[in-house]
């Protein structure tokens, strides 16, 4: 099933479009500067007042706050919150207002941004040699994620069309995926980035398939093997570039964000190689309405190292000549509701975990969940489910909702 890790492709040079974009942003940073009063005025244009009385108004505890944020951007904003320099009663509403009124775009970019931009365009940060770095996020502790997630431990957007609870939203999402894949008893299903095994267990029990799951998290792999014990499911600690076997159906949920733009084509080539001629693949991913970009620098440092959100053109280019897009289903607000449900469960379960995680972690995790919820609520990010085939299908394909 697996093979020796293949060598990553050589990185490309900085593209002309990226050069032009970087040049414009660099000029802006050099020729424009703002002070704390101008920042306060920008925030006021979004209905946010420093030390105000509304839930979304930030309350400052350290007078160095403005200097830190102007010098280090979103990284300084997040780190200063973690360290208790400021508080906000409703972080999600604070970030929603910043995003809707495009406040970050109106503040000159901090110097290290340009280095990050060059590195991301020149270096393959998601190369095979770095594939297991993201595992540290998922290795935080199975008990921690069990406290925050639903009973199946599904760590991706739920489907809330007919659901009124997190449990139902995740069950509905799993069933939607299985129906979109037209799963049939006896088929072999590959789950790339299988998490704690919830989808494979669901598909094996409800649809009678056998399965293989891969993950780069040791904690996830161990838990997934227990979750799927007694079922025709195999779990491997492996990178997607090691896959060799053929499968009737392939699914990947919330993993493509860790692939990186320099590896999109390789990823699709592997799916094309492993998918049987009459098979289907479903890709569930966060997406960007504009050119794909890396996660917020704070998210990259503290939550998802080297993650990157794809755009429509990048996915289409990666599939050209290899896979046919059969369906493209977009839903955004569902992730807002999912993240807010996780946040509620996190707060409820925190007293049982406070002995293992410190107050800085508590603030970090709240900041992560609520800022991400705001990004979907304000329309900055999307959720896509894309169905692929290798070509024509004998019975065609009817989209499922």
N, C-alpha and C positions, 0 to 999 in steps of 0.2 A: 504494500500500500504506500510505503514511504520510500524516498530515495535520499541520497546524500544531498545536502544543501547545494544549490547551484549558485554560481557567482553572480552578484548583482550587476546590472548594466552600468556602464560608465556614465557619469553625470554629463549633462549637456551644458553648453555655455549659456550665459545670460541672454535671453531672447531679446530682440529689438524692442518689442512692446514693453517688456519688463524694464529695459534700460530707460525708455521714454517715461514710463510711469515713475520710476525711482528718481529720475532727474527732476520731474515736476515736484515731487514731494520733498526732495532735498532742497530745492530752491525755496519752496514755501517755508520750510523749517528755518532756513537761513535769513529770510527777509521778513519774517513775521515773528513777533514774540508777544506774549500776553502776560499779564500779572494777575494777582489774586482777585482784584476788583473786576477785571474783564471776565474771569472765569465765573465769578458770582453773577455777573450780568448774563452770561450765556446760560447758566443754570436757571436763572429767573425766567428766561424766554421759554423754558420747558416747564415752567411752573414749579421749580424746585428752589427752595430758599434755605441757605445755610443757617443752621440753628433755628429753623422754623418749627412750627407746632404740628404740622401734618405728618401722617405716617411715613411718607416718602421723603421727608426733609432730613438730610443728614445732620447730625449733631457732632461738632468737632470737640476733641479733647486734647489736641496737640496743635500748637500754632505753626509747626513745620509742615503741616498737611499739604498746603498748596505747593510749596517748593518741591516736595517729594513727588507729587503727582505730575507736575509740569516737567520734572526732570526724568521721571521713569514711566510715565504714561499709565496704562492699565495695570502694569506690574506694580507700580507704586501705589495705585489705588487699592488693589487687592491685598498687598502686603500690609499696608497701613491699617486696613480693616482687621486683618488677622491679629495685628499687634495691639488693637484696641484704641487706635488713634481717633476713630470716629465710629458712630453707631447710627443705625437707621431702623425705625420700627417696621418698615415694609421694604426690604431690599428689592424685591421683585418689582414693586411699583416705581422705585427710584430708577432702576435700570431700564424699565419699560419707557419711562419718560426720556431718558438720555438717548435711547435708540430711536424712538419715534421722531424726536426733534433733531436727530443727527448731531448731537453735541460733540461726540468724539472727533468728527470730521472737521469741526470748526476750531479745534485746538491744534497748534503746530505739533508735529511728531517729534518725539524724543530721539536723540542721536543714535542710540543702540538699535532703533527700529531698522535703520538702513543696513546695518550689518546683518540683522536677522533676515532681511529681504534678500540680500546677496547670497547668504548661506543657503537659504531655502531653495534658491534658483540654481545654485551650482552644485550643491551636495545632496546626495541621496540619503536623507535622514532616516528613511525606512528600509535601508538595505538589509539583506539577510543577516548580516553580522549584528544588527541592532534589533532583530525581530522580537527578542524576548524582553526588551526593556519595558514595554507597556505592561507586561505581566505584573509589575510591582503594584500597579493600581488595583488589579483584581485579586492580588494576594494580601490585601489589607486585613482580611479575616472573614471566613465564611459566616461566622456568627454575626458580624457587623452587617453584611449584605442581607442575611436572612431577616434581620430586624427591620431593614428599610424596605425591602422588596416584597412582592407577593409570595404566596406559598410555593410557587414553582421557581422562584428566584429568577425572573425574567428581567434583565437589565437593559431594556430598550423600550421605545415608545409603545404604550398600550393603544388599543383601538376603542374609542369611546362612543361610537355611533349609537349603540344600543345598551351601553353599560352605565351603571351608576356606582360602581366600585372598582378599585384597582384590580381586584381578583378577576372580576368579569371582563374588564377591559383587556387584560393579558390573555385570558382564555379565548376571547373573541379574536384577538390578534393572531394567536397560534392557529386557530381553526381557519381564519381567513388565509393565512399562508399555505396551509395544507390544501385548501380548496383551489387556490390560485395555481398550485403545482399539480393539481389533479392527481393527488397521491392515490395509489391503488395497492391493495394487499399484495405482498410479495416483492414489491419494488425495493431498491436499495437507495437510501438517501444519505447524502453527504452534507454535514453542517460545518461550514468554515467559520470558526469562532463560536464554538458550541456553548460557551459559558458554563453554567452548572448543570447542563444536560436537560433542561426543562422542555425544550422544543422536541428533542429526539424522543424523550419519554412519552410526550403527548402524541407524537406521530406514530410511534410504535404501538401504543395501546389503542388509540382510536382508529388508526388507519391500517394497521397490520403490516407496517414496513419494517425492514431491518435498517440499521444505520451506522454511520461512522462520524464521529465528531473530533475536531481538532481544536486545541487552544494553546496559547503561549503562557498560560497561568497554571502553575503547579497546583495551587489550591483549588482552582476550578476543576482541573483534570481529576484530582482525587475525589472531589465531591460528586462530579458527574458520573464517575464509575459506580458510586454508591447509589445515586439517584436512578441509574439505569440497570441496576443489578437484577438479573433474572430475565432481562429483555435481550433481543438479538441486536445489541448495540455495543460498539467498540469505541473507546475514547483514547486519543493519543495526545501527548504533549509534543506539538510539532508546529512548524511554520507552514503556511500554505504552499510555499515553493517546493515542499517535499512530496506533494501529492502525485500519485501515479495511477491509481486504479480507476476503473470506469464505474459510473453511477447512473441510475435512471433519472434521478432528480438531485439538484444541488440547491442549497439555501445558505445565505449568509446574512445575519441580522446584527447590525451595529458593529461590524468589524471593518467595513470598507474605509471608515474614517482613519484607520491606522495603516492603510496601504501606501498612501503618498503618490503624488502625481507622476513621479518617475517610474512607478511600478504598476500603474493602472493597466498598461498594455500587457505586461507580464501576467498580471492577475487574470485578465480576461483570456489570455492564451492558455493558462492552466485550466480554467473552467471549460474552455472549448475542447481541450484535450481529454478531460476527465468525464465530460458529459456524453452519454450515448446519443446516437444520431436523432432519435425521436424523443429525447429528453427535454426537460425544462429546468431553468435556473431562476431563482428569485433572489434579488439583491435588495435588502432593506438598509437604507443609509440616511444620515443627515445630509442635506444638500444646501448649496449656496445659490442664491438667485443671480449672482454675478460671477466673475472669475473665481475659481476655487481659491481658498486661502487657508492658512494655518489657523488653528484655534487661537483665541486671545492669548497673548504671551503669559498671562497669569495662569490660565488653564493649562498651557503647555508645560509650565514649570511645576505646578503643584498637583495637577489632576491627570492629564493625558499627554505624556511626553511625545513630541514629534507628530501629533495628530494633525490631520488636514481635511477640510471639508471640500468635497468635489463639486464641480459645476456641471450643468447639462452638456456643454460642448466637450468637456474632458471625458465624460463617460461615453458619449457618442463616438468620439475619435478612437477611444480605446477598443470599442466593439467593431469598428469598421472592418469588414471582410472576414470577421470571425463569428459574430453572433447577431441574430436578428432581434430587435426589440419588439415584443409582443404587447406589452402593456406598461404604462407609466402612471402610477397612482400617487397623487400628492395629498398629504394631510399635515397641517402645521399645528393647529391649536391642541391636538391630542397630546403632543409632547409637553405643552404647558401644563395640562391637567395631570399628566403622569408625574412630572417633576414636582408639582405641588403636593401630590399624594405621597411621593417619597419623602418630601420635606416634613410633612405631618407625621409620618411614621418615624422618621429620624428623631424628631423632637420627643415623641412619646417614648421611644426606646432609649434615649440618651442616658437616663439615670442608671440603667443597667450596664452601660458601657463606659461611664465617666472614669472608672478606675483604670481603664486600659488606654484611653485616649485623653489628651490634655485639652485645656480650654482653647488653645490655638487651633487644634484640629477641629473642634466644634465650630469655631467661627469660620474656618476655611471651608468646611463642608456645607454650611448654610450659604455662604457666599457663592459657592459653586452651583448648588441646586437652584437658588433663587435667581441668580444672574442668567443662568441658562433658560429657566422658565420664561424670563422676560424676553429673551432673544427670539423665542418662538411666538410669544404673544404679540410682539411688535412686528413680526413678519420678517425679521432678519434672516432666520434659518427656516428650512423646510424639512419635511420628512418624505422620503420617496420609497415606494416599493416598485421595483422594475422587474418585469418577467422577460426572460430571454429564451430563445431556442437556437439551434444550430442552423436552421433553415426552415423549409416547409414541413408542416405536420400533416399526417394523413387525414386527421379529423378537424384540422384547423385549431384555432384557439379563441375562446370566448372570455373576455375579461370578467373577473369576479369582484363584487363589492359587498 
